[in-house]
Amino acid sequence: MYRALISLPRSMEGRHSHNDNKIWRRISDGDRDALANIYNAYSKDLYKYGFGFTKDEDLIQDVIHDVFVHIWNLRKTITIQKSIKFYLFTSFRREIIKTVNEQYKRESLDDYHAKFLWEESFEELLHKHQIISESGVKINEALENLPLRQKEAIYLRVLEDLDYEDISELMGVQVPSVYNLIFKGIRTLRNTLDLRKVAISFLIFLFAL
């Protein structure tokens, strides 16, 4: 079932929309093409997000697959309260944490999770905006020093364009805590990157978040 990963159409992102309602009604009515549409729209983002939890590509793809099978099997009873994207990320995060915990019982998820980073996704975003370090120092050296939850909050806000309320619900923390995580993370990045004389365009990018 829908295993190939293809590029994300940005028009399908964001908050709950009339389009989401139409697509979800089609899925509820048994339209497999509608399910394939949301798979094609969001699977690549879920795949990238999964690399913050594990570098086991097969495990990530299996969890994505299981999430969509679950949706199809329970399509008559599932209700989308916010947006399809938010539902998918919430379901995927819950399932991948559970799966990683089951497979790596000898270490805490935080310890295991800390080994895997989202630096490639951040670098991809920076290159897209033509933000390059003048000193040749890679941005991921600064990102490596961020605590896990700060990094995840920034990832969801910057790369996935989720709002603070959605990030709060997704990560299981209060909204003020999300603001605090992102503020502290960006402050650390600003300080670190400023000391290394990184291009001023990147600092402006962070201040604008």
ABEGO torsion letter per residue (X at the ends): XGABBBBBBAAABEBBBAAAAAAAAAAAAGBAAAAAAAAAAAAAAAAAAAAAABABAAAAAAAAAAAAAAAAAAAAABBBABBAAAAAAAAAAAAAAAAAAAABAABBAAAAAAABBAAAAAAAAAAAAGBBBAAGBBAAAAAAABBAAAAAAAAAAAAAGBBAAAAAAAAGBBAAAAAAAAAAAAAAAAAAAAAAGBBAAAAAAAAAX
